Amino acid sequence: MLSMAMKRQVDRSWKRASPRRVLWATTACCHQPCGTSESRWPNLACTIRHSAWRRKPVAASRAAGSQREIAWNLSLLGRKFALRGELETAEELLQEALFVGRSSGDVSPVMSSLLNLGVVYGKRGDFLRARQVLLKAAELGQEIDLKFMTAAPLVALGDVCMAEQDWDAAERAYRAALEDATRGTTRAMMASAGRRYAALCQARGDHVRAVRVLAACGSISRGWDSFIYFDPTSSEEDILEVARTALGEEEFTRAVAVGQSFTLEEAILDALRPETFC
């Protein structure tokens, strides 16, 4: 529980902060333990953990700018709650973001809200609804030819299919994500899609392909991760360790060397060749 002195200090911080500052501080502090944020508003990190103040960042989201901005802010805040495991609150915010986004006439916040709703449903285990909203998000991205926004829901869709052990559907989703990633998105997104594809390869027993793709991704940061984890060996380190055991040291080392000899783009193109599918 917060002390009364801290509660008063937090309340003063909220009163001094503009709606945009509240939003920035809330999202920046969301993953920080109370009182450890490096932002100028450290006590705002505490507020998101206590229901008495949850309405304030939400109210700030609704007050900051145009309908498009409000939709984006609510979607971002909903995602933050989803990553904290507060799925009911996240769904409420994302449904509101979806409604406001549609009213704004801008497709991009609608896609973002659908994507994050897919994550919420996936984390909840409601895979049918997750597939439905993620497919809708991907379709919207294809309609406006926005490759970055299309790749993310396809990666999440692949993760949902992996959670259901529907390997063929997961392969189709990851393949589509990789195709989009090579046509107009960031290297970080390409690497993120490649890592998920490597997890599929490992799940299907193609350890050589998994190692090559991961070696090519290297230290490139993740562009987006759906956080729908489906298997206890889904981390890169575990995938590589399983592959090392399955292949033996010599073959594992050879696969790493081949992957490291590829550029990321070459590794993705190699993965997309029909004869190299898992």
PEJOGI-V401772 format. One record per residue. N is the residue number from 1. RES is the residue in three letters. PSI is psi in radians with two decimals (NA if undefined). NEAR is the number of other ideal C-beta (glycine too) atoms within 12 Angstrom. Layout:
# PEJOGI-V401772
N|RES|PSI|NEAR, N|RES|PSI|NEAR
This chain:
# PEJOGI-V401772
1|MET|2.55|11, 2|LEU|2.50|21, 3|SER|2.80|14, 4|MET|-0.65|10, 5|ALA|-0.75|11, 6|MET|-0.67|23, 7|LYS|-0.76|19, 8|ARG|-0.67|14, 9|GLN|-0.73|21, 10|VAL|-0.76|33, 11|ASP|-0.71|22, 12|ARG|-0.66|16, 13|SER|-0.76|29, 14|TRP|-0.72|31, 15|LYS|-0.59|16, 16|ARG|-0.42|16, 17|ALA|2.42|28, 18|SER|2.83|17, 19|PRO|-0.72|23, 20|ARG|-0.66|20, 21|ARG|-0.69|25, 22|VAL|-0.80|35, 23|LEU|-0.82|36, 24|TRP|-0.81|25, 25|ALA|-0.70|36, 26|THR|-0.85|45, 27|THR|-0.61|34, 28|ALA|-0.57|24, 29|CYS|-0.08|33, 30|CYS|-0.60|33, 31|HIS|0.05|19, 32|GLN|2.47|25, 33|PRO|2.70|13, 34|CYS|2.30|22, 35|GLY|0.12|21, 36|THR|-0.01|14, 37|SER|2.57|25, 38|GLU|0.00|12, 39|SER|2.98|22, 40|ARG|-0.14|16, 41|TRP|1.07|34, 42|PRO|-0.57|22, 43|ASN|-0.24|34, 44|LEU|-0.39|39, 45|ALA|-0.55|32, 46|CYS|-0.55|33, 47|THR|-0.64|37, 48|ILE|-0.26|39, 49|ARG|-0.03|28, 50|HIS|2.16|22, 51|SER|-0.47|15, 52|ALA|-0.43|16, 53|TRP|0.07|28, 54|ARG|-0.52|28, 55|ARG|-0.40|22, 56|LYS|-0.85|31, 57|PRO|-0.56|41, 58|VAL|-0.77|32, 59|ALA|-0.68|22, 60|ALA|-0.68|33, 61|SER|-0.70|37, 62|ARG|-0.24|27, 63|ALA|-0.07|22, 64|ALA|1.55|30, 65|GLY|-2.69|21, 66|SER|3.02|18, 67|GLN|-0.68|24, 68|ARG|-0.80|25, 69|GLU|-0.71|26, 70|ILE|-0.77|34, 71|ALA|-0.78|39, 72|TRP|-0.77|34, 73|ASN|-0.77|40, 74|LEU|-0.66|46, 75|SER|-0.76|43, 76|LEU|-0.77|34, 77|LEU|-0.68|43, 78|GLY|-0.71|44, 79|ARG|-0.70|39, 80|LYS|-0.77|37, 81|PHE|-0.65|36, 82|ALA|-0.74|36, 83|LEU|-0.37|25, 84|ARG|-0.03|25, 85|GLY|0.13|17, 86|GLU|1.34|25, 87|LEU|-0.59|27, 88|GLU|-0.82|18, 89|THR|-0.75|27, 90|ALA|-0.78|37, 91|GLU|-0.72|31, 92|GLU|-0.80|24, 93|LEU|-0.70|40, 94|LEU|-0.62|43, 95|GLN|-0.69|26, 96|GLU|-0.74|29, 97|ALA|-0.68|44, 98|LEU|-0.76|35, 99|PHE|-0.81|22, 100|VAL|-0.70|32, 101|GLY|-0.73|36, 102|ARG|-0.64|23, 103|SER|-0.49|17, 104|SER|-0.35|26, 105|GLY|0.04|14, 106|ASP|2.22|26, 107|VAL|-0.55|27, 108|SER|-0.78|29, 109|PRO|-0.46|38, 110|VAL|-0.78|39, 111|MET|-0.77|41, 112|SER|-0.74|41, 113|SER|-0.73|47, 114|LEU|-0.73|43, 115|LEU|-0.85|50, 116|ASN|-0.57|47, 117|LEU|-0.67|43, 118|GLY|-0.68|48, 119|VAL|-0.76|44, 120|VAL|-0.85|43, 121|TYR|-0.65|33, 122|GLY|-0.76|38, 123|LYS|-0.50|33, 124|ARG|-0.26|23, 125|GLY|0.15|16, 126|ASP|1.33|23, 127|PHE|-0.53|28, 128|LEU|-0.85|19, 129|ARG|-0.64|22, 130|ALA|-0.82|39, 131|ARG|-0.74|33, 132|GLN|-0.84|21, 133|VAL|-0.58|35, 134|LEU|-0.68|45, 135|LEU|-0.70|30, 136|LYS|-0.73|27, 137|ALA|-0.75|42, 138|ALA|-0.69|35, 139|GLU|-0.72|24, 140|LEU|-0.72|30, 141|GLY|-0.67|35, 142|GLN|-0.59|23, 143|GLU|-0.69|16, 144|ILE|0.07|18, 145|ASP|0.86|16, 146|LEU|1.61|27, 147|LYS|-0.69|28, 148|PHE|-0.76|32, 149|MET|-0.40|39, 150|THR|-0.67|41, 151|ALA|-0.69|46, 152|ALA|-0.87|46, 153|PRO|-0.48|47, 154|LEU|-0.67|46, 155|VAL|-0.80|51, 156|ALA|-0.67|50, 157|LEU|-0.73|47, 158|GLY|-0.69|48, 159|ASP|-0.71|45, 160|VAL|-0.77|42, 161|CYS|-0.64|38, 162|MET|-0.69|38, 163|ALA|-0.54|37, 164|GLU|0.02|25, 165|GLN|0.61|16, 166|ASP|1.42|24, 167|TRP|-0.68|27, 168|ASP|-0.77|18, 169|ALA|-0.66|25, 170|ALA|-0.73|37, 171|GLU|-0.74|31, 172|ARG|-0.74|25, 173|ALA|-0.83|41, 174|TYR|-0.68|45, 175|ARG|-0.80|34, 176|ALA|-0.69|34, 177|ALA|-0.73|47, 178|LEU|-0.67|43, 179|GLU|-0.76|26, 180|ASP|-0.66|35, 181|ALA|-0.50|42, 182|THR|-0.05|30, 183|ARG|1.05|23, 184|GLY|0.48|18, 185|THR|-3.10|33, 186|THR|2.79|23, 187|ARG|-0.58|26, 188|ALA|-0.72|25, 189|MET|-0.69|36, 190|MET|-0.78|44, 191|ALA|-0.66|38, 192|SER|-0.81|41, 193|ALA|-0.68|50, 194|GLY|-0.68|49, 195|ARG|-0.69|47, 196|ARG|-0.66|54, 197|TYR|-0.67|49, 198|ALA|-0.66|44, 199|ALA|-0.67|47, 200|LEU|-0.79|43, 201|CYS|-0.76|37, 202|GLN|-0.71|40, 203|ALA|-0.52|35, 204|ARG|0.08|24, 205|GLY|0.10|16, 206|ASP|1.38|28, 207|HIS|-0.58|34, 208|VAL|-0.83|32, 209|ARG|-0.74|37, 210|ALA|-0.78|43, 211|VAL|-0.75|38, 212|ARG|-0.81|40, 213|VAL|-0.77|48, 214|LEU|-0.68|44, 215|ALA|-0.64|36, 216|ALA|-0.61|35, 217|CYS|-0.61|41, 218|GLY|-2.29|24, 219|SER|0.21|15, 220|ILE|2.30|27, 221|SER|2.75|16, 222|ARG|2.29|23, 223|GLY|-0.63|29, 224|TRP|2.51|34, 225|ASP|2.29|28, 226|SER|-0.29|45, 227|PHE|0.36|31, 228|ILE|1.58|40, 229|TYR|2.40|21, 230|PHE|-0.15|31, 231|ASP|2.47|23, 232|PRO|-0.23|13, 233|THR|0.65|23, 234|SER|-0.21|29, 235|SER|2.72|20, 236|GLU|-0.77|29, 237|GLU|-0.73|13, 238|ASP|-0.68|21, 239|ILE|-0.77|37, 240|LEU|-0.66|31, 241|GLU|-0.73|20, 242|VAL|-0.75|28, 243|ALA|-0.71|37, 244|ARG|-0.74|25, 245|THR|-0.73|17, 246|ALA|-0.65|22, 247|LEU|-0.48|26, 248|GLY|2.72|14, 249|GLU|-0.73|13, 250|GLU|-0.88|11, 251|GLU|-0.64|19, 252|PHE|-0.81|27, 253|THR|-0.68|19, 254|ARG|-0.73|21, 255|ALA|-0.69|35, 256|VAL|-0.76|28, 257|ALA|-0.73|17, 258|VAL|-0.80|23, 259|GLY|-0.72|34, 260|GLN|-0.36|22, 261|SER|-0.31|17, 262|PHE|2.56|27, 263|THR|2.91|21, 264|LEU|-0.75|36, 265|GLU|-0.72|22, 266|GLU|-0.69|23, 267|ALA|-0.68|39, 268|ILE|-0.78|39, 269|LEU|-0.67|21, 270|ASP|-0.73|29, 271|ALA|-0.49|42, 272|LEU|-0.20|30, 273|ARG|2.31|15, 274|PRO|-0.67|10, 275|GLU|-0.15|9, 276|THR|0.13|24, 277|PHE|2.73|22, 278|CYS|NA|30
